[in-house]
Amino acid sequence: SFFRLDRRAFFHSPRFLASISPPRTKAYPMSSGKCPVEKLALPVGVAIGLAAAFVLHLGRKKSPSSFGEKLAEAQAALGDAAIPPEKAKEAVSKPGVLILDVQDPSDFGEAIPGAVNISLGTLPFKADASFANGKFKDSRLTDNKNQPIFVTCALGGQALLAAKLLKDYGYTNVKAIMGGNHAWKSAGCPLLKPPPK
């Protein structure tokens, strides 16, 4: 009976009850700054945010930061659609071909015979078939996105940019004449003065 009293006293003692009870946590007021977990929340959150931003930055493609880089990007996107004037000369004589000169009208001097002038500055909306207002789009472009289009300019840079833009817009048969009208003339191909406006 002594054993029974002792055992009962032991199982009801505060020490035993504390050993089998879940640990009590100290209640910290919200945003007190004294809770150990709360102290880590901000630095851990910042670290996770910085790590996520770094991973996203690594996956992002760097945008071209100069005209030269923009030309290189356009030429890479066009691939074999950037052709020398000798190769273009054979193709532009075929019926149904549109020769597009993207020089500004004030710079439009000598041109490939039969070329149509739509400046690079106006091409983004003139080539957009989805424009509701017909006065902004150019039907020579938007009526048939599968027609053969040869893009040129004075030296070829603007032609690369314009050809890439047209391909991005869904035009399927676009070529850029490398070196533009200057290379065209150097290859012995004729240039004409446009008629006065």
QUITA-V383783 format. One record per residue. N is the residue number from 1. RES is the residue in one small letter. D_FIRST is the distance of its C-alpha to the first C-alpha in Angstrom with 2 decimals. Layout:
n->{N:N}
res->{RES:RES}
d_first->{D_FIRST:D_FIRST}
This chain:
n->{1:2:3:4:5:6:7:8:9:10:11:12:13:14:15:16:17:18:19:20:21:22:23:24:25:26:27:28:29:30:31:32:33:34:35:36:37:38:39:40:41:42:43:44:45:46:47:48:49:50:51:52:53:54:55:56:57:58:59:60:61:62:63:64:65:66:67:68:69:70:71:72:73:74:75:76:77:78:79:80:81:82:83:84:85:86:87:88:89:90:91:92:93:94:95:96:97:98:99:100:101:102:103:104:105:106:107:108:109:110:111:112:113:114:115:116:117:118:119:120:121:122:123:124:125:126:127:128:129:130:131:132:133:134:135:136:137:138:139:140:141:142:143:144:145:146:147:148:149:150:151:152:153:154:155:156:157:158:159:160:161:162:163:164:165:166:167:168:169:170:171:172:173:174:175:176:177:178:179:180:181:182:183:184:185:186:187:188:189:190:191:192:193:194:195:196:197}
res->{s:f:f:r:l:d:r:r:a:f:f:h:s:p:r:f:l:a:s:i:s:p:p:r:t:k:a:y:p:m:s:s:g:k:c:p:v:e:k:l:a:l:p:v:g:v:a:i:g:l:a:a:a:f:v:l:h:l:g:r:k:k:s:p:s:s:f:g:e:k:l:a:e:a:q:a:a:l:g:d:a:a:i:p:p:e:k:a:k:e:a:v:s:k:p:g:v:l:i:l:d:v:q:d:p:s:d:f:g:e:a:i:p:g:a:v:n:i:s:l:g:t:l:p:f:k:a:d:a:s:f:a:n:g:k:f:k:d:s:r:l:t:d:n:k:n:q:p:i:f:v:t:c:a:l:g:g:q:a:l:l:a:a:k:l:l:k:d:y:g:y:t:n:v:k:a:i:m:g:g:n:h:a:w:k:s:a:g:c:p:l:l:k:p:p:p:k}
d_first->{0.00:3.80:5.22:4.98:6.39:8.63:9.82:10.64:12.32:14.19:15.53:16.77:18.22:22.03:22.45:20.75:22.57:25.77:25.48:25.39:27.86:31.58:33.28:34.85:38.56:40.40:42.79:46.31:49.15:51.91:54.59:52.98:53.83:50.45:48.68:48.96:49.82:52.37:54.04:54.61:55.80:59.37:60.10:58.62:60.62:63.78:63.30:62.86:65.92:68.05:67.06:67.97:71.29:72.10:71.46:73.65:76.34:76.45:77.02:79.75:83.34:85.34:88.19:91.67:92.56:96.32:99.31:99.48:95.84:96.46:99.49:97.54:94.81:97.50:99.30:96.08:95.26:98.79:98.97:102.15:103.13:104.67:108.02:111.13:114.30:116.13:113.59:113.54:117.38:117.42:114.78:116.06:119.38:117.74:117.85:114.83:113.61:112.68:113.41:111.36:112.36:109.62:111.60:111.92:115.16:116.58:116.07:117.30:120.41:121.39:119.43:119.16:121.65:119.97:116.92:115.21:113.95:110.48:109.08:105.65:104.75:105.38:104.20:100.51:101.48:104.75:103.01:100.13:100.87:98.07:99.90:100.71:103.72:106.48:108.36:105.71:105.55:108.43:109.27:110.86:107.32:105.03:107.02:106.21:103.26:104.35:107.87:108.73:108.53:109.82:108.77:110.85:111.48:113.54:111.53:108.71:105.64:105.69:106.41:103.17:101.14:102.92:102.52:98.78:98.53:100.39:98.14:95.09:96.66:96.92:100.53:100.66:103.97:104.27:105.92:106.56:109.81:108.90:111.04:112.28:115.94:116.70:115.64:117.38:120.65:120.19:119.81:123.29:122.14:124.05:122.87:124.58:124.86:123.20:125.53:125.77:123.52}
